[in-house]
Amino acid sequence: MKALVIDDSRTVRSILRPILEGLGFSVEEAADGCEGLTRLADDTTVVLCDWDMPSMNGIQFVRAARARFSPEPGPRVVMVTKNTRLRDVTTALAAGADEYLMKPFTREMVVEKLALVGIERQ
């Protein structure tokens, strides 16, 4: 299984990487949506993507990723963000995100969101 973590915060990426590796994922990282699109592979299982990033934000990334894989759904996408308004959750889901994880998060919250998108723990 392959995971792609897209976040402009090196700290967030360094927190998510060991969680995902501990769950059996090989992990790629990107600092923004543009880099994320270049690292997005056909066999990527899940993308954990921040909302607020330079050059291409998370919503723009989700729309571009969904268009790239259309008509297939492509990888599961979990938005990982501090945006907590219901309007933001709705916007992310309408753009094509499968789930929404709010910062700060725990390992258990990541595992729960992965299960919700159909990715069981290894």
N, C-alpha and C positions, 0 to 999 in steps of 0.2 A: 504494500500500500504506500502511496506517495501523498505527502501533504505539502502545500505551498502556504507559507506564512508571509503575508504582505502587511507591513507596518513600518512607518517612518521612525518608530522608536526602536532602537537597538535593544533596549531593556525589555520591551514586550516580546520581541523576537527571541531573546535569550531565555525568557520565561516559558514561552510556548514550545520551543524546540525540544527540551528534555521531556516535557509532558508527552508530546507526540511520539518522540523516539521510544519512550517507555511503553507506549501503546502499540509499538511495532511498525511505526511509520518511518520511511526515509523522508527527510525534510529538506526542502528548498526554501530560501528566504529571498525577499525582495523589499526594497525600501519605499516603493511607491507603485501605483497601478501600472504605469508604463513598463517598469522593470518586471512587474508581476506578469504582464501579458507575454513578455519575451520568455519568461521561465515556465509559463503554463504549458504543461505537456499533455498529450492526448491521454496518457495513462494516469494523470493526476486524479487521486481519489477525492480529496477535499482541499478547499482553500479557506483559510482563516484570514479575513481581510479587514483592516481598519477602515474607517470612514474618512477621517480628516487626514489627508496626505497631500504633499506638493505634487505638481504636474498632472496627476490623474488621481482623483479621489476614489474611494471605495465604490460609490454608486456608479461612477463612470466605468470602473473596472468590471463590475458585475454585468452591466449592460453589454460591454464589449466582449466579455467572455461568453455570455449567453449567445450573442450573435455569432461568434466564432464557431460554436458547437451546434448551432441550429441546423436541423430540427431536433437533434438529440439534446438532452438536457446538459450533458457535460458533467464536470465534477460537482459535488455538493459544495455549497458556499455558505459559510457562517460569517456574518459580520461580527467583528469584535471591536466594540467602540464604547466611548463614554457617553454618547448621545442616548438619552434615556426617555425622550418624549415619545408618546404613542405615535405621533405624526412621523417621527424618524423611523420607527420600527415598520410602520406601514409603507413608507417610501422604499426602504430597503427590500422588503418582501415583494413589493410591486415591481422593483427593478430586476428581481430574479434571485435574490438571496433565499436560501432555504431555512435559515435560522438566524437568531440574533443573540449574541452573548455580550453582556454589559461588563465593562471594566469598573472596578477591579473584579477579577475572577479567580476561582480556585481550580485545581486539577479536577475535582469532582464535577464542577460546573462544565468544564470542557468535555469530560467523558459523557455527561448527561446530554449535552447538545449534539455530540457525535452520534449517540444512540438515537436521538430524535430524528436525525437525518438518515438513519439506516446504517450507520457504521458502528458495528459492535466492537467492543474492546477485545484485543487479542490476548 
